[in-house]
Amino acid sequence: KGKCPEDGWDESTIELFLHELAIMDSNNFLGNCGVGEREGRVVSGLVARRHYRLIHGIGRSGDISAVQPKAAGSSLLNKLTNSIVLDVIKLAGVRTVTSCFVVPMATGMSLTLCFLTLRHKRPKAKYIIWPRIDQKSCFKSMITAGFEPVVIENVLEGDELRTDLEAVEAKIKALGAENILCVHSTTSCFAPRVPDRLEELAVICANYDIPHIVNNAYGVQSSKCMHLIQQGARVGRIDAFVQSLDKNFMVPVGGAIIAGFNESFIQEISKMYPGRASASPSLDVLITLLSLGTDGYKKLLKERKEMFSYLSSELKKLADNHNERLLDTPHNPISLAMSLKNLDETNDAAVTQLGSMLFTRQVSGARVVPCGTVQTVNNYTFKGFMSHANDYPCAYLNAASAIGIKKQDVDVFLKRLDKCLKTFRKEAKQEKSINEISDANAATEQLED
């Protein structure tokens, strides 16, 4: 049926299935005589076993989704993977998606492929409207494609950084719709930035007849992010949305899914990919989804949401104990931020030092964001880099509840963070005491004089 099974398969069944696919490829035929330059020859048995002898990759030189006559098994694997992934995207909340394909590039390069495909549709266009998100790969995806990003600064609403819709529309009018390749929006992001106002942006794109590409990097795991895409497509225009394989399906880095609501446009993107492609990302996600089944994946999504609530409540308690606060970012369903105002006021270097302390204590993924960092990326200078704004009111620390996180991860993180913050408080008290003694000694000396 080309759908993800409800119940996951056991490993021996999956391996049998993969071996059946592999013997359909010509390089595994008994008596095969290959006289071409690409015959699926592999000198290392270890490499052959690592890939289940599926050596030919996917696609043909002119289309990554095309069938290879001498690699029927690999071609079938490709078709099945795309079909099963489409089924899971619908399950995750984008019910009207019509087409998708797995591409063996991470999110940034996959976005570049989308922009390059749009180039042929809009030859005059040279600008991409981009509500600011301080993440280098999505910014560089536009530069690499040869376009000029038009950075739209976010608006501060309470603690949240939200899309400035008026600025987007004003910039479209100023530049001229025909000169704009697309609007490049974002769903999943680090708090206190929250997902873009996708519905309103989709309406603006429909009104001005401008394409709309969504960076949905780790949004498949969030029902809220997927709902925004579904609603945006319903009320306005979304041409394609791109998501990472590793972040959403817990497979090795190196693949992404490009999906959309117009099958012919998604096919155009797949035809833009030059040459054949590695089958590894497709193989990894196929194995993973067959082993999980829809029930297993839904369970992981449910656990992630529960862990988000737990992380949020426990991080708030810890923040209160240290006279900090959990920033109020209700529109961000994955990432949280805790202020580091006291730490920042105590010592300029303390914020970055906290990040180092956490890392050396084997806490990965937590980001500390100091105020006023300036960073230049491809000749564009960002003030307040990493905070998604020129002047965010305070320094802060990020933590995310992503798919696969366990209660133990949250508990250990909070324990180690608490210990680090107590160390800073102790040092601050000691420094204060030393300063008070020095001041008292100086006062005594003055009296004696």
Secondary structure as UniProt FT lines:
FT   HELIX           11..22
FT   TURN            23..24
FT   HELIX           26..28
FT   TURN            30..31
FT   HELIX           45..50
FT   TURN            51..53
FT   TURN            61..62
FT   TURN            64..65
FT   TURN            69..70
FT   HELIX           72..92
FT   TURN            95..96
FT   STRAND          99..103
FT   HELIX           107..121
FT   TURN            123..124
FT   STRAND          127..131
FT   HELIX           136..144
FT   TURN            145..146
FT   STRAND          148..152
FT   STRAND          155..157
FT   TURN            158..159
FT   STRAND          160..162
FT   HELIX           165..175
FT   HELIX           177..179
FT   STRAND          180..186
FT   TURN            191..192
FT   HELIX           198..208
FT   STRAND          212..215
FT   TURN            217..221
FT   HELIX           223..235
FT   STRAND          240..244
FT   HELIX           245..249
FT   STRAND          256..260
FT   HELIX           263..272
FT   HELIX           280..321
FT   TURN            322..323
FT   TURN            330..331
FT   STRAND          335..339
FT   HELIX           341..346
FT   TURN            348..349
FT   HELIX           350..360
FT   TURN            361..362
FT   STRAND          367..369
FT   TURN            371..372
FT   STRAND          374..377
FT   TURN            378..379
FT   STRAND          380..383
FT   TURN            384..388
FT   STRAND          396..400
FT   TURN            403..404
FT   HELIX           407..448
//
